[in-house]
Amino acid sequence: MTRTFGSFLFVLIAGAVVGALYGLMMDQILDRGWGALSLLRGAVRGMIVATVAVGLEVWIGNSAVGRWQRNLKFRRGVALRLVITSFILFVALAGSHLVLIWDRATYLNWFQHGLFPDFLFALGAGVVIQIVLQTRRLIGGRTLTYFLLGRYARPTEERRIFVLADLEGSTTITEKLGDQRALELITGFFLDIDPTIKKHRGVIHNYVGDEIIMSWLDRGPDGNMQLLKCIDEIFQVVALRHAHYMKKYGVAPSLRMGIAGGPVAVGECGWEKRQVVYIGDTINKAKRMQEACKAHKLSVILDADTALGITLPMGIGLLSVEETTLRGRTNATQMLTLTGPDGRALQALTSESIGQ
């Protein structure tokens, strides 16, 4: 919710600024002599256009059309995006002028002579704003801000909780479907769970084959509860989409997640493909938790130290798995798994669980 509101606020402010500048420019070109009024009218028009555009964008993005578009090849996706954006801007411009122009004759005159140049300007501004938003989405709003401020120019330390999740039985899936169809399944599956991660303020760092690496900033026990809510909701998405994948591919993906929190070093790395890199034993521990999922036939494992820093959501509990010394460590680590309201280990839906 916070991230979505931030994007909306950015678009609203950008719309107001661009609209005010455009209104001032047209006032000078047409020599209307409105002065400050042109700035105010332009800003209001820009905010209306931005609000309508964002509203339609969210509605379309969350609909079946949005899901279909995300699965299209790049060029077709760009072409469809251009068509959708043009439609949204047309509706927004026409609607904003209905609000600001009360006289029917004046409105019709603008529709005949002013709509096209206004539309071209709005389309150009929309493309620039979309590029900024896509960059923000690729890098992450917080990370992009820190990039611009130079926070990661030198390595610094953050406390984060990492979740390493991979697809259970991915080798079997690839053997059955072949490389291309398996990649299609994995891509579609990650698209399915992406909105849930975003909703609960998680950051996706990378996709490595059939594995997704994500993390949450350590916000204290109550703030960290979002992470467990996210995992529970991801399992619900897995259950809801199970029939779809069985019908389309004959197999359905299931997840194994390793969770560990603690300090990590973070900094910028590279030049041609600059990115933020996280290094630390916390990530190694999360990997060990993930590997333990396979041995114990569980969907989620986390260590006791991490669990102490998370307030459990209603209906979620903890169950001891075992105490062991992880590879590369000298001290024993207590491993736990999450349980549902029935007290049983929380599991991603699998074909075997359906048959029980």
The 8 nearest C-alpha neighbors of each residue, nearest first, counted from 0:
[[1, 3, 2, 198, 4, 199, 200, 197],
 [2, 0, 4, 3, 5, 200, 198, 6],
 [1, 3, 5, 4, 0, 6, 200, 197],
 [2, 4, 0, 6, 5, 1, 7, 198],
 [5, 3, 7, 1, 6, 2, 8, 0],
 [6, 4, 2, 8, 3, 7, 1, 9],
 [7, 5, 9, 3, 4, 8, 10, 2],
 [6, 8, 4, 10, 9, 5, 11, 3],
 [9, 7, 11, 5, 6, 10, 4, 12],
 [8, 10, 6, 12, 7, 11, 13, 5],
 [11, 9, 13, 7, 8, 12, 14, 6],
 [10, 12, 8, 14, 9, 13, 46, 49],
 [13, 11, 15, 9, 14, 10, 8, 16],
 [14, 12, 10, 16, 15, 11, 17, 9],
 [15, 13, 45, 11, 46, 17, 12, 49],
 [14, 16, 42, 45, 46, 12, 18, 13],
 [17, 15, 19, 13, 18, 14, 42, 12],
 [18, 16, 20, 14, 19, 15, 13, 21],
 [19, 17, 45, 41, 42, 21, 15, 16],
 [18, 20, 41, 42, 38, 22, 16, 21],
 [21, 19, 23, 17, 22, 18, 24, 16],
 [20, 22, 24, 18, 23, 19, 17, 25],
 [21, 23, 41, 19, 37, 25, 20, 24],
 [22, 24, 26, 20, 21, 37, 25, 38],
 [23, 25, 21, 27, 26, 22, 20, 28],
 [26, 24, 28, 22, 27, 23, 29, 21],
 [25, 27, 23, 31, 29, 24, 30, 28],
 [26, 28, 30, 24, 25, 29, 23, 31],
 [29, 27, 25, 30, 26, 24, 31, 23],
 [28, 30, 26, 31, 27, 25, 32, 24],
 [31, 29, 27, 28, 26, 32, 25, 33],
 [30, 32, 26, 29, 33, 27, 28, 34],
 [33, 31, 30, 34, 26, 27, 37, 29],
 [32, 34, 36, 37, 31, 35, 26, 30],
 [35, 33, 36, 32, 37, 38, 23, 26],
 [34, 36, 38, 37, 33, 39, 23, 40],
 [37, 35, 39, 33, 38, 34, 40, 41],
 [36, 38, 40, 22, 35, 33, 39, 23],
 [39, 37, 19, 41, 35, 36, 23, 40],
 [40, 38, 36, 42, 41, 37, 43, 19],
 [41, 39, 37, 43, 42, 38, 36, 44],
 [40, 42, 19, 18, 22, 44, 38, 39],
 [41, 43, 15, 19, 18, 45, 39, 44],
 [44, 42, 46, 40, 45, 41, 39, 47],
 [45, 43, 41, 47, 42, 46, 95, 40],
 [44, 46, 18, 14, 15, 42, 48, 43],
 [47, 45, 15, 49, 43, 14, 48, 44],
 [48, 46, 50, 44, 49, 45, 95, 51],
 [47, 49, 91, 45, 51, 46, 50, 52],
 [48, 50, 46, 52, 47, 14, 51, 11],
 [51, 49, 47, 53, 52, 48, 46, 54],
 [50, 52, 54, 48, 91, 53, 49, 55],
 [51, 53, 49, 55, 50, 54, 87, 48],
 [54, 52, 56, 50, 55, 51, 49, 57],
 [55, 53, 51, 57, 56, 52, 50, 58],
 [54, 56, 58, 52, 57, 53, 59, 51],
 [55, 57, 53, 59, 54, 58, 60, 52],
 [58, 56, 60, 54, 55, 59, 53, 61],
 [57, 59, 55, 61, 56, 60, 54, 62],
 [58, 60, 62, 56, 61, 65, 57, 55],
 [61, 59, 65, 57, 58, 62, 56, 66],
 [62, 60, 58, 59, 65, 57, 63, 66],
 [61, 63, 59, 64, 65, 60, 58, 66],
 [62, 64, 66, 65, 67, 61, 59, 60],
 [65, 63, 67, 62, 66, 68, 59, 60],
 [64, 66, 60, 68, 62, 67, 63, 59],
 [65, 67, 63, 69, 68, 64, 62, 70],
 [68, 66, 64, 70, 65, 69, 63, 71],
 [67, 69, 65, 71, 70, 66, 76, 64],
 [70, 68, 66, 67, 71, 65, 76, 190],
 [69, 71, 67, 68, 66, 72, 187, 76],
 [72, 70, 68, 76, 69, 75, 73, 67],
 [71, 73, 75, 74, 76, 70, 69, 77],
 [72, 74, 76, 75, 77, 71, 78, 70],
 [75, 73, 77, 76, 72, 78, 71, 79],
 [76, 74, 78, 77, 72, 73, 79, 71],
 [75, 77, 73, 79, 71, 74, 78, 68],
 [76, 78, 80, 74, 75, 79, 73, 81],
 [79, 77, 75, 81, 80, 76, 74, 82],
 [78, 80, 82, 76, 81, 77, 75, 83],
 [79, 81, 77, 83, 78, 82, 84, 76],
 [82, 80, 84, 78, 79, 83, 85, 77],
 [83, 81, 79, 85, 80, 84, 86, 78],
 [82, 84, 80, 86, 85, 81, 79, 87],
 [85, 83, 87, 81, 86, 82, 80, 88],
 [86, 84, 82, 88, 83, 87, 81, 89],
 [85, 87, 83, 89, 84, 88, 82, 90],
 [86, 88, 84, 90, 85, 89, 52, 91],
 [89, 87, 91, 85, 90, 86, 92, 84],
 [88, 90, 86, 92, 91, 87, 93, 85],
 [89, 91, 87, 93, 88, 92, 94, 86],
 [92, 90, 48, 88, 94, 89, 51, 93],
 [93, 91, 95, 89, 94, 90, 88, 48],
 [94, 92, 90, 96, 91, 95, 89, 97],
 [93, 95, 91, 97, 92, 96, 90, 98],
 [96, 94, 92, 98, 97, 93, 47, 44],
 [97, 95, 99, 98, 93, 100, 94, 92],
 [96, 98, 94, 95, 100, 99, 93, 101],
 [97, 99, 96, 95, 100, 94, 101, 44],
 [98, 100, 96, 97, 101, 95, 44, 40],
 [101, 99, 96, 97, 102, 98, 106, 105],
 [102, 100, 103, 99, 97, 98, 106, 105],
 [101, 103, 105, 104, 100, 106, 107, 97],
 [102, 104, 106, 105, 107, 101, 100, 108],
 [105, 103, 107, 106, 102, 108, 109, 101],
 [106, 104, 108, 102, 103, 107, 109, 100],
 [105, 107, 103, 109, 108, 104, 100, 110],
 [108, 106, 110, 104, 109, 105, 103, 111],
 [107, 109, 105, 111, 106, 110, 112, 104],
 [108, 110, 113, 106, 112, 107, 111, 114],
 [109, 111, 107, 114, 108, 112, 113, 106],
 [112, 110, 108, 109, 107, 113, 114, 115],
 [111, 113, 109, 110, 114, 108, 115, 116],
 [114, 112, 109, 115, 110, 116, 117, 111],
 [113, 115, 110, 117, 116, 118, 112, 109],
 [114, 116, 118, 117, 113, 119, 112, 110],
 [117, 115, 119, 118, 114, 113, 120, 112],
 [118, 116, 114, 120, 115, 119, 121, 113],
 [117, 119, 115, 121, 116, 120, 114, 122],
 [120, 118, 122, 116, 121, 117, 123, 115],
 [119, 121, 123, 117, 122, 118, 124, 116],
 [122, 120, 118, 124, 123, 119, 125, 117],
 [123, 121, 125, 119, 120, 124, 118, 126],
 [124, 122, 120, 126, 125, 121, 119, 127],
 [123, 125, 121, 127, 122, 126, 120, 128],
 [126, 124, 122, 128, 123, 127, 121, 129],
 [125, 127, 129, 123, 124, 128, 122, 130],
 [128, 126, 130, 124, 129, 125, 131, 123],
 [127, 129, 125, 131, 130, 126, 132, 124],
 [130, 128, 132, 126, 131, 127, 133, 125],
 [129, 131, 133, 127, 128, 132, 134, 126],
 [132, 130, 134, 128, 129, 133, 135, 127],
 [131, 133, 135, 129, 134, 130, 136, 128],
 [134, 132, 136, 130, 135, 131, 129, 137],
 [135, 133, 131, 137, 136, 132, 130, 138],
 [134, 136, 132, 140, 139, 133, 138, 137],
 [135, 137, 133, 139, 134, 138, 132, 140],
 [138, 136, 134, 135, 139, 133, 132, 140],
 [139, 137, 135, 136, 143, 134, 142, 140],
 [138, 140, 135, 136, 142, 141, 137, 143],
 [141, 139, 135, 143, 142, 144, 138, 136],
 [140, 142, 144, 143, 139, 145, 138, 135],
 [141, 143, 145, 139, 144, 140, 146, 138],
 [144, 142, 146, 140, 145, 141, 139, 138],
 [145, 143, 141, 147, 146, 142, 148, 140],
 [144, 146, 148, 142, 150, 147, 143, 149],
 [145, 147, 143, 149, 144, 148, 142, 150],
 [148, 146, 144, 145, 149, 143, 150, 142],
 [147, 149, 145, 146, 150, 144, 151, 143],
 [150, 148, 146, 152, 147, 151, 145, 153],
 [149, 151, 145, 148, 152, 146, 153, 147],
 [152, 150, 266, 153, 267, 149, 154, 146],
 [153, 151, 149, 150, 267, 266, 154, 146],
 [152, 154, 151, 266, 155, 150, 267, 149],
 [155, 153, 266, 265, 151, 264, 152, 156],
 [154, 156, 265, 264, 153, 266, 151, 157],
 [157, 155, 264, 263, 265, 262, 158, 154],
 [158, 156, 262, 263, 159, 264, 155, 265],
 [157, 159, 262, 261, 217, 263, 216, 156],
 [158, 160, 216, 217, 215, 260, 261, 157],
 [161, 159, 260, 215, 214, 259, 217, 216],
 [162, 160, 214, 259, 258, 213, 260, 159],
 [161, 163, 258, 213, 257, 214, 212, 164],
 [162, 164, 212, 257, 256, 211, 285, 286],
 [165, 163, 256, 211, 255, 210, 162, 254],
 [164, 166, 210, 255, 209, 254, 211, 167],
 [167, 165, 254, 253, 169, 209, 252, 168],
 [166, 168, 253, 254, 169, 255, 165, 252],
 [169, 167, 171, 170, 172, 166, 252, 253],
 [168, 170, 172, 171, 167, 166, 173, 209],
 [171, 169, 173, 172, 168, 174, 167, 175],
 [170, 172, 174, 168, 169, 173, 175, 176],
 [171, 173, 169, 175, 170, 174, 176, 168],
 [174, 172, 177, 170, 181, 176, 175, 171],
 [175, 173, 171, 172, 177, 176, 170, 178],
 [174, 176, 172, 173, 177, 171, 181, 170],
 [177, 175, 173, 180, 181, 174, 172, 178],
 [176, 178, 173, 174, 180, 179, 181, 175],
 [177, 179, 181, 173, 180, 182, 176, 174],
 [180, 178, 182, 181, 177, 183, 176, 173],
 [179, 181, 183, 182, 176, 177, 178, 184],
 [182, 180, 184, 178, 173, 183, 179, 176],
 [181, 183, 185, 179, 184, 180, 186, 178],
 [182, 184, 180, 186, 181, 185, 187, 179],
 [183, 185, 181, 187, 182, 186, 188, 180],
 [186, 184, 182, 188, 187, 183, 181, 189],
 [187, 185, 183, 189, 188, 184, 182, 190],
 [188, 186, 190, 184, 185, 189, 183, 191],
 [187, 189, 191, 185, 190, 186, 184, 192],
 [188, 190, 191, 186, 192, 187, 193, 185],
 [191, 189, 187, 193, 188, 192, 186, 194],
 [192, 190, 188, 189, 193, 187, 194, 236],
 [191, 193, 189, 195, 190, 194, 233, 196],
 [192, 194, 190, 196, 195, 191, 189, 197],
 [195, 193, 197, 196, 192, 198, 191, 190],
 [196, 194, 198, 197, 192, 193, 199, 229],
 [197, 195, 201, 193, 199, 198, 194, 229],
 [196, 198, 194, 200, 195, 199, 201, 193],
 [199, 197, 195, 196, 200, 0, 194, 201],
 [198, 200, 196, 197, 225, 201, 229, 195],
 [201, 199, 197, 198, 196, 202, 215, 2],
 [200, 202, 196, 215, 197, 199, 214, 203],
 [203, 201, 214, 213, 204, 215, 200, 139],
 [204, 202, 213, 205, 212, 201, 214, 211],
 [205, 203, 213, 212, 202, 206, 214, 211],
 [204, 206, 212, 203, 211, 207, 213, 210],
 [205, 207, 211, 210, 208, 212, 209, 204],
 [206, 208, 210, 209, 211, 205, 212, 165],
 [207, 209, 210, 206, 211, 182, 185, 165],
 [208, 210, 165, 166, 207, 185, 211, 169],
 [211, 209, 165, 207, 208, 164, 206, 212],
 [210, 212, 206, 164, 205, 163, 207, 165],
 [213, 211, 163, 205, 204, 203, 162, 206],
 [214, 212, 203, 162, 202, 204, 161, 211],
 [213, 215, 161, 202, 160, 162, 201, 159],
 [214, 216, 201, 160, 159, 217, 202, 161],
 [215, 217, 159, 218, 160, 158, 214, 157],
 [216, 218, 159, 158, 219, 215, 160, 223],
 [219, 217, 222, 223, 216, 220, 221, 215],
 [218, 220, 222, 221, 217, 223, 308, 309],
 [221, 219, 309, 310, 308, 223, 222, 224],
 [222, 220, 310, 224, 223, 219, 309, 218],
 [223, 221, 218, 219, 224, 220, 225, 217],
 [224, 222, 220, 225, 309, 221, 226, 218],
 [223, 225, 226, 310, 222, 221, 227, 309],
 [226, 224, 228, 223, 227, 199, 229, 222],
 [225, 227, 229, 224, 228, 223, 230, 199],
 [228, 226, 230, 229, 224, 225, 231, 312],
 [227, 229, 225, 231, 226, 230, 232, 224],
 [228, 230, 226, 232, 227, 231, 199, 233],
 [231, 229, 233, 227, 232, 228, 234, 226],
 [230, 232, 228, 234, 229, 233, 227, 235],
 [231, 233, 235, 229, 234, 230, 228, 236],
 [234, 232, 236, 230, 235, 231, 229, 192],
 [233, 235, 237, 347, 231, 232, 236, 238],
 [234, 236, 232, 238, 233, 237, 239, 231],
 [235, 237, 233, 239, 234, 238, 240, 232],
 [238, 236, 234, 240, 235, 239, 241, 233],
 [239, 237, 235, 241, 236, 348, 240, 234],
 [238, 240, 236, 237, 241, 235, 242, 243],
 [241, 239, 243, 237, 238, 242, 236, 244],
 [240, 242, 238, 244, 243, 239, 251, 237],
 [243, 241, 245, 244, 240, 246, 239, 251],
 [244, 242, 240, 246, 241, 245, 247, 239],
 [243, 245, 251, 247, 246, 241, 248, 242],
 [246, 244, 249, 250, 242, 251, 248, 243],
 [245, 247, 243, 244, 249, 248, 242, 250],
 [246, 248, 244, 245, 249, 243, 250, 242],
 [249, 247, 250, 245, 244, 246, 251, 176],
 [248, 250, 245, 246, 247, 244, 251, 176],
 [251, 249, 245, 248, 244, 252, 172, 246],
 [250, 252, 244, 245, 241, 253, 249, 248],
 [253, 251, 166, 167, 254, 250, 188, 237],
 [252, 254, 167, 166, 347, 349, 348, 251],
 [255, 253, 166, 167, 165, 347, 298, 164],
 [256, 254, 298, 164, 165, 299, 292, 167],
 [257, 255, 164, 299, 289, 163, 298, 162],
 [289, 256, 258, 288, 285, 163, 300, 162],
 [259, 257, 301, 162, 285, 161, 300, 288],
 [260, 258, 285, 161, 160, 305, 301, 281],
 [261, 259, 160, 305, 159, 281, 161, 258],
 [260, 262, 158, 281, 159, 160, 263, 259],
 [263, 261, 158, 157, 159, 156, 281, 264],
 [264, 262, 279, 157, 278, 156, 158, 277],
 [263, 265, 156, 278, 155, 277, 279, 154],
 [266, 264, 277, 154, 155, 276, 156, 263],
 [265, 267, 154, 151, 275, 276, 153, 152],
 [268, 266, 275, 151, 274, 152, 276, 273],
 [267, 269, 274, 273, 275, 276, 266, 270],
 [270, 268, 273, 272, 271, 274, 267, 275],
 [269, 271, 273, 272, 268, 274, 267, 275],
 [270, 272, 273, 269, 274, 268, 267, 275],
 [273, 271, 270, 269, 274, 268, 275, 267],
 [272, 274, 269, 270, 268, 271, 267, 275],
 [273, 275, 268, 267, 276, 272, 269, 138],
 [274, 276, 267, 266, 268, 265, 277, 273],
 [275, 277, 265, 266, 267, 274, 268, 278],
 [278, 276, 265, 264, 263, 275, 279, 266],
 [279, 277, 264, 263, 265, 276, 282, 280],
 [280, 278, 263, 281, 282, 264, 277, 283],
 [279, 281, 283, 282, 284, 278, 263, 262],
 [282, 280, 284, 279, 283, 261, 260, 259],
 [281, 283, 285, 284, 280, 279, 286, 161],
 [284, 282, 280, 286, 281, 285, 287, 279],
 [283, 285, 287, 281, 286, 282, 259, 280],
 [286, 284, 259, 258, 257, 288, 282, 287],
 [285, 287, 289, 283, 284, 288, 257, 290],
 [286, 288, 284, 290, 289, 285, 291, 283],
 [289, 287, 257, 285, 291, 286, 290, 300],
 [257, 288, 290, 286, 256, 292, 287, 291],
 [289, 291, 287, 292, 288, 293, 286, 294],
 [292, 290, 288, 294, 289, 293, 295, 287],
 [293, 291, 297, 295, 289, 290, 294, 296],
 [292, 294, 296, 291, 295, 290, 297, 289],
 [293, 295, 291, 292, 296, 290, 297, 289],
 [294, 296, 292, 297, 293, 291, 320, 298],
 [297, 295, 293, 292, 294, 298, 291, 255],
 [298, 296, 292, 295, 299, 293, 346, 255],
 [297, 299, 255, 346, 256, 292, 347, 254],
 [300, 298, 256, 336, 297, 255, 257, 292],
 [301, 299, 336, 257, 288, 335, 292, 258],
 [302, 300, 258, 335, 334, 259, 257, 288],
 [301, 303, 334, 305, 304, 333, 335, 259],
 [302, 304, 306, 305, 333, 334, 307, 335],
 [305, 303, 307, 306, 302, 308, 260, 333],
 [304, 306, 260, 307, 303, 308, 302, 259],
 [305, 307, 303, 308, 309, 304, 302, 301],
 [308, 306, 304, 305, 309, 303, 310, 220],
 [307, 309, 220, 306, 305, 219, 310, 304],
 [310, 308, 220, 223, 306, 307, 224, 311],
 [309, 311, 220, 221, 224, 312, 308, 223],
 [310, 312, 315, 309, 224, 313, 316, 227],
 [313, 311, 315, 314, 224, 310, 228, 227],
 [312, 314, 315, 311, 316, 340, 228, 339],
 [313, 315, 340, 339, 312, 316, 311, 338],
 [314, 316, 339, 312, 338, 313, 311, 340],
 [317, 315, 338, 337, 339, 314, 311, 318],
 [318, 316, 337, 338, 336, 335, 319, 315],
 [317, 319, 336, 335, 337, 320, 338, 316],
 [318, 320, 335, 321, 334, 336, 317, 333],
 [321, 319, 335, 334, 318, 336, 322, 333],
 [322, 320, 334, 319, 333, 323, 335, 332],
 [323, 321, 333, 332, 334, 331, 324, 320],
 [324, 322, 331, 332, 325, 321, 333, 334],
 [323, 325, 331, 332, 330, 328, 329, 326],
 [326, 324, 328, 323, 327, 332, 331, 287],
 [325, 327, 328, 324, 287, 329, 284, 323],
 [326, 328, 325, 329, 324, 283, 330, 284],
 [329, 327, 325, 326, 330, 324, 331, 332],
 [328, 330, 324, 331, 327, 325, 326, 332],
 [331, 329, 328, 324, 332, 325, 323, 327],
 [330, 332, 324, 323, 322, 333, 329, 325],
 [333, 331, 323, 322, 324, 334, 330, 302],
 [332, 334, 322, 303, 302, 321, 323, 335],
 [335, 333, 302, 320, 321, 301, 322, 303],
 [336, 334, 319, 320, 301, 318, 300, 302],
 [335, 337, 300, 318, 299, 317, 301, 319],
 [336, 338, 317, 345, 316, 344, 318, 299],
 [339, 337, 344, 345, 316, 343, 342, 315],
 [338, 340, 315, 345, 342, 341, 343, 314],
 [339, 341, 314, 342, 315, 338, 343, 316],
 [342, 340, 339, 343, 338, 314, 344, 315],
 [343, 341, 338, 339, 340, 344, 316, 318],
 [344, 342, 338, 341, 339, 345, 340, 337],
 [343, 345, 338, 337, 346, 339, 336, 342],
 [346, 344, 338, 339, 337, 343, 298, 347],
 [347, 345, 298, 344, 348, 297, 234, 299],
 [346, 348, 234, 253, 254, 298, 349, 237],
 [349, 347, 238, 346, 352, 237, 253, 234],
 [348, 350, 352, 351, 253, 347, 353, 251],
 [349, 351, 353, 352, 354, 348, 251, 250],
 [350, 352, 354, 349, 353, 355, 348, 347],
 [353, 351, 349, 355, 354, 350, 348, 346],
 [354, 352, 350, 351, 355, 349, 348, 238],
 [353, 355, 351, 352, 350, 349, 348, 241],
 [354, 352, 353, 351, 350, 349, 348, 346]]
